[in-house]
């Protein structure tokens, strides 16, 4: 039951946002009473944190790759499957101003793991750590995710090409 609730909540939060998604809409989408929802999810912030944790698990599993190019390929695939609505983590943080601890903690944990994963992939590609290149790749990935909202999936392809140039320069 909790996986059905989490999936329903993710669809609603992703499409309508955290603030605009009320508990009544969540109970209807999950096909359960509000009492059952509260029993399984706690409050709305706890449910959003659960959604973000599940989304983090799925997204990070896609990033189990060994090249910077493959990071962008994974993002292209993510955007194709999940859509181009921007980063749910950053959108939920922006909606709550970072003032909802459950959400702020889930976002911080995801972004720290994301950054670490990028650093690992860059190090594998170069044979050495390169914090500057890692930061550049991070900004390209994050920027492409948001640019895809209004430019489409081609934004990820453009960022992928830019990353290839940066990687080549770092190797020289």
C-alpha positions in Angstrom: 0.0 0.0 0.0 2.8 2.5 0.8 4.4 2.0 -2.6 1.1 2.7 -4.3 0.7 5.8 -2.1 4.3 7.0 -2.8 3.8 6.5 -6.6 0.5 8.4 -6.6 2.0 11.2 -4.5 5.0 11.5 -6.7 2.9 11.9 -9.8 0.8 14.6 -8.1 3.8 16.5 -6.6 5.7 16.3 -9.8 2.8 17.6 -11.9 1.2 20.1 -9.6 3.9 20.9 -7.0 4.1 20.4 -3.3 2.0 23.4 -2.2 -0.8 22.9 -4.7 -1.2 19.2 -3.9 -3.7 18.9 -1.0 -4.2 15.8 1.1 -7.7 15.4 -0.4 -6.2 15.1 -3.9 -3.6 12.6 -2.5 -6.2 10.4 -0.8 -8.3 10.3 -4.1 -5.3 9.5 -6.2 -4.1 6.7 -3.8 -7.6 5.4 -3.5 -7.6 5.5 0.3 -9.3 7.4 3.2 -7.5 10.3 4.7 -7.2 8.3 8.0 -5.4 5.5 6.1 -3.2 8.0 4.3 -2.2 9.7 7.5 -1.6 6.3 9.1 0.8 5.2 6.3 2.3 8.6 5.4 2.3 10.8 8.4 1.9 14.4 7.3 2.3 15.9 3.8 6.0 16.9 4.4 6.8 13.3 5.5 5.1 12.0 2.4 7.1 14.4 0.2 10.3 13.3 1.9 9.4 9.7 1.1 8.7 10.6 -2.5 12.0 12.3 -2.8 13.8 9.4 -1.2 12.3 7.0 -3.7 13.0 9.3 -6.6 16.6 9.6 -5.4 16.9 5.8 -5.4 15.7 5.6 -8.9 17.7 8.5 -10.3 21.0 7.5 -8.6 20.6 3.9 -9.9 20.7 5.3 -13.4 23.9 7.1 -12.6 25.8 3.9 -12.0 28.0 4.6 -15.0 31.7 5.0 -15.7 31.9 8.0 -18.0 30.8 11.6 -18.1 29.2 11.0 -21.5 27.2 8.2 -19.9 26.0 10.6 -17.1 24.4 12.7 -19.8 23.0 9.7 -21.6 21.4 8.6 -18.3 19.9 12.1 -18.0 18.6 12.0 -21.6 17.0 8.7 -20.8 15.6 10.1 -17.5 14.0 13.1 -19.3 12.6 10.8 -22.0 10.9 8.5 -19.3 10.1 11.0 -16.5 9.4 14.2 -18.6 10.8 17.6 -18.7 9.5 19.4 -15.6 12.8 20.2 -14.0 14.3 18.8 -10.8 11.6 17.8 -8.3 14.2 18.2 -5.5 15.0 21.8 -6.3 11.3 22.6 -7.1 10.2 21.2 -3.7 12.9 23.1 -1.9 12.0 26.3 -3.7 8.3 25.9 -2.9 9.0 25.4 0.8 11.9 27.9 1.0 14.0 25.3 2.6 12.0 25.7 5.8 10.4 22.2 5.9 13.0 20.0 7.6 11.9 16.7 6.1 12.1 18.1 2.6 15.2 20.1 3.1 17.0 17.1 4.5 15.9 14.9 1.6 17.0 17.5 -0.9 20.4 18.0 0.8 21.1 14.3 0.9 20.2 13.8 -2.8 22.3 16.8 -4.0 25.3 15.7 -1.9 25.1 12.1 -3.3 24.6 13.5 -6.8 27.7 15.7 -6.5 29.8 12.8 -5.0 28.7 10.6 -7.9 29.8 13.2 -10.5 33.2 13.6 -8.7 33.6 9.8 -8.9 32.8 9.5 -12.6 35.0 12.5 -13.5 37.9 10.8 -11.5 37.3 7.5 -13.4 37.3 9.4 -16.7 40.4 11.4 -16.1 42.3 9.0 -13.9 42.5 11.7 -11.3 40.2 14.0 -9.3 39.3 17.3 -10.8 37.0 19.4 -8.6 36.7 22.2 -11.1 35.6 19.9 -13.9 33.3 18.1 -11.5 31.6 21.4 -10.6 31.3 22.3 -14.3 29.7 18.9 -15.1 27.3 19.3 -12.2 26.2 22.8 -13.4 25.8 21.4 -17.0 23.6 18.5 -15.7 21.5 20.7 -13.4 21.2 23.4 -16.0 20.2 21.0 -18.7 17.5 19.5 -16.5 15.9 22.9 -16.1 16.5 24.2 -19.6 14.7 21.0 -20.8 11.5 22.4 -19.3 11.3 25.1 -22.0 13.8 23.9 -24.6 13.0 20.2 -24.6 15.3 17.2 -24.3 17.7 18.9 -26.8 19.0 20.9 -23.9 20.5 17.8 -22.4 22.2 17.0 -25.8 23.7 20.5 -25.9 25.0 20.1 -22.4 26.4 16.7 -23.2 28.4 18.2 -26.1 29.7 21.0 -23.9 30.8 18.4 -21.3 32.7 16.5 -24.0 34.7 19.6 -24.9 35.4 20.3 -21.2 36.6 16.7 -20.7 38.8 16.9 -23.7 40.4 20.1 -22.5 41.0 18.6 -19.0 42.8 15.6 -20.6 45.1 17.9 -22.6 
